[in-house]
Amino acid sequence: MPLLFWLLLPHKILHNLNFELFIAKGILSKDKRNFSRPIVRISIISIALGIAVMIISVAVTTGFKSAISNKVIGFGSDIQITSYDLNKSAETAPISRNQQFYPVLEKMEGIRHIQVFATKSGLIKTPDQIQGVIFKGIGNDYDWSFFNDKIIQGSPIIIDTAKRNDHILISKKLGSLLKIKLGDEVRMYFVNEGELQPRGRKFTIAGIYETGLEEFDDTYVIGDLQHIQKLNNWTDDQVSGFEVFIDDFKNIQPMTEKVLDEVGYDLNATSIRDLYPQIFEWLDLQDINVIIILILMVAVAIINMISTLLILIIEKTNMIGILKSLGAQNMSIRKIFLYNAAFIIGQGLLWGNFFGIGLAAIQYKFHLFKLAQESYYVPYVPINLDILPIILLNAGTLLVCVLFLLVPSFVITRISPIKAIRYE
């Protein structure tokens, strides 16, 4: 910090450049036995604890939001391109995959990948269990990067456009519920509108995944979209829609509008926030908790620093009187104590950053604090250490505290030099 750099300069240089800062440093470095020392230490500790709590709160909240968002996006994509179908079920109206924007849309700046998909409702039946599911069909352009660490048994399925693949992925939760395991054969039944008899298909479980998100783990089975095309009597070029992945989720709204402009008037582009509003609204509520914590921590720091400053002023009343009698202006004397307060805040920030960033880094590396994934969607407390929020927290805390200290520093202007010099 600039203040620490100034304080490390030799006394002679400081005196030539800024006598208020020179005196402030002398007060802090030489007054070791004054009764204010414990108060100063308490202030440093409170500021350190406050900034550490703020850093950890922001790191956990942003990490939590990022982890959940990445799971939802990884499974469902940032943007989905479908027909203008008011039906919100898995039985979607087909569109042709032969579109002008496919696959060239991924060359647009800000877009990472585009892939086709199809969905259909079905039932999995075992000898003693039956469960409703959504069969999500994927093509050979599917990006498996999301499932790299989500498939806990088996392997991804290989899609060949020349031949339908009978392998599927199911979730660990579905496997436990239906009492089926890797390599087992299961039978699924699908009902088409206008047909009295359901259509049955036999699949082999090639992999078991776990995302931690009930919305997906309770429902989705991943397989070859050619099965859905056959079941729905679609042609080989018909799909439910396209999934679009973008580079930066922060740009989700403008990118959705850009994609909507590209796909034409007969297709719709919907962001993942609109598809799963309940999840993202819940994540947005976490920001309120962080704001409350930040306000409380800064308020505690301000109250402590105001008390400390007033104690320092009372303790140095005699010095204030001498400085005034020598011609020092009120503003100069106020600056001495504000420098003093800024140095105390700086020490608190330094220690707070050390402990806050240190604890966050340890959690990021070793995942010491675990969570119930069924309730929180993640198996451990996620951490997102970004340098910009940390800088803003430090700068904001220092600025707000110093600004609030301007008011109690006005006490100095009311001190009489004669009475102050006699003050014991």
Secondary structure, DSSP 8 states (H G I E B T S, - for coil): -HHHHHHTS-HHHHHHH-HHHHHHHHHHHH--SSTTHHHHHHHHHHHHHHHHHHHHHHHHHHHHHHHHHHHHHHHH-SEEEEE-----SS----EES--TTTTGGGGSTTEEEEEEEEEEEEEEE-SS-EEEEEEEEE-TT--GGGGGGTEEEE-----BTTB---EEEEEHHHHHHHT--TT-EEEEEE--TT-SS-EEEEEEEEEEE--S-HHHHTTEEEEEHHHHHHHTT--TTEESEEEEEES-GGGHHHHHHHHHHHH-TTEEEEEHHHHSHHHHHHHHHHHHHHHHHHHHHHHHHHHHHHHHHHHHHHHTHHHHHHHHHTT--HHHHHHHHHHHHHHHHHHHHHHHHHHHHHHHHHHHHH--SB--HHHHSSSB------HHHHHHHHHHHHHHHHHHHTTGGGGGGG--HHHHHH--
